[in-house]
Amino acid sequence: MSDSPYRWVIVAAGGLMGCVAMGSLFSLPVLLTPMAEATGWSRTGISMAMTVGFLAMAVTSMVWGSLSDRFGARPVVLAGASLFALSLWLAGRAPTLPLFQLSFGVLAGGAVAAFFAPMMATVMGWFTTQRGLAVSLVSAGMGLAPVTMSPLAARLAEAYDWRTVLSILAVLVAVTTLPLALLLRRPPAQAATLDGTADAPSEGMTVREAVTSPPFIVLVLTNFFCCATHSGPIFHTVSYAQICGISALAAVSIYSVEGIAGMGGRLGFGLLGDRFGAKRVLVAGLLAQAIGALGFFFATNLMHFYLVAATFGFIYAGVMPLYAVLIRENFPMHILGTIMGGTGMAGGLGMATGPVLGGWIFDTTGGYGALYVTSFGLGLGAFLIAMTFRPFPKATVAAQPQSA
């Protein structure tokens, strides 16, 4: 049933898996400086592994989503978690930069996508009300990564070399995500919302009709520019802070501030989306995100970084769950994983721009100022595109009894 208490178990499992997975993937910014010093590899080359990872995530997102539509989230997430743990272990043993880019970028990036579209589609399927809150809680779990996993990676890096750190993270991924994935179940069938309107357009909508529709295209473009806006600041802020004279451990703490603020943003924006509508809150958030990204341009000391990171983290983390709510409101359940995978693909492509763009800007100009100005422009693009979103009209249907 749609009000089954088990739906909160799905939310908790999704949040915990997202925390470990995203935290392990984003250990690379923490390890960037020690890796460059230990190997002699360029920062651009190491950053490229993250870019490759986001590209691989983009390519595989729709595949994982489609598989979850067909087989359910449990086997898909189990397969992705196993491959992700193996990829991190291989990355820690890569003898050359190209092999590191292959294992961390192609394999790990492609595998981590299994945690997102299948999970979000499953969570959305368990809820007819409180969707904004539910998806925000899952996203908040992912937001715990900078507060938990990034400091863990930094502490490990103080005691071990970067290869050992990645091996430890691989084991941690395996022993946490695999048992949690076993808790996943297919969502129950849901005929209508409580107000008697269809929960989404006709269940007969095909994938082709969905991916060529204006609502899907606008969401894809918006998510691309949105993720391109915050990917550079997320990846390069630790390095930028160190250049400003802040110690490595203090610079990592900026991630923690951003992550704590992000958890509040996810919950706050989710509740606001439930009350005022997901589109309205998303559009306002995208404009605020653009302004927040520009704030890093003016940061010069640790307190400045804390203030900007708290604001930026609250906003960019808050807007992300709203895409899943808009997708659930506009597309039928039987293709939800595919559609979320499609928007995830766009997000992955957007995230791929930041690491390499920031590395290129630094290698070319000797600083990161132009990165934050560019992020501001990309954020304005996301805001303007989101303004054009128009939902599908919803038909009125008779509510039908749920099967047990």
Secondary structure, DSSP 4 states (H G I P E B T S, - for coil): -TT-THHHHHHHHHHHHHHHHHHHHTHHHHHHHHHHHHH---HHHHHHHHHHHHHHHHHHHHHHHHHHHHH-HHHHHHHHHHHHHHHHHHHTT-SSHHHHIIIIIIIIHHHHGGGTHHHHHHHHHT-SS-HHHHHHHHHHHHHTHHHHHHHHHHHHHHHS-HHHHHHHHHHHHHHHHHHHHTT--PPPP----TTSB-SSS-TT--HHHHHTSHHHHHHHHHHHHHHHHHHHHHHHHHHHHHHTT--HHHHHHHHHHHHHHHHHHHHHHHHHHHHH-HHHHHHHHHHHHHHHHHHGGG--SHHHHHHHHHHHHHHHHHHHHHHHHHHHHHS-GGGHHHHHHHHHHHHHHHHHHHHHHHHHHHHHHSSSHHHHHHHHHHHHHHHHHHTT--PPP--B----PPP-
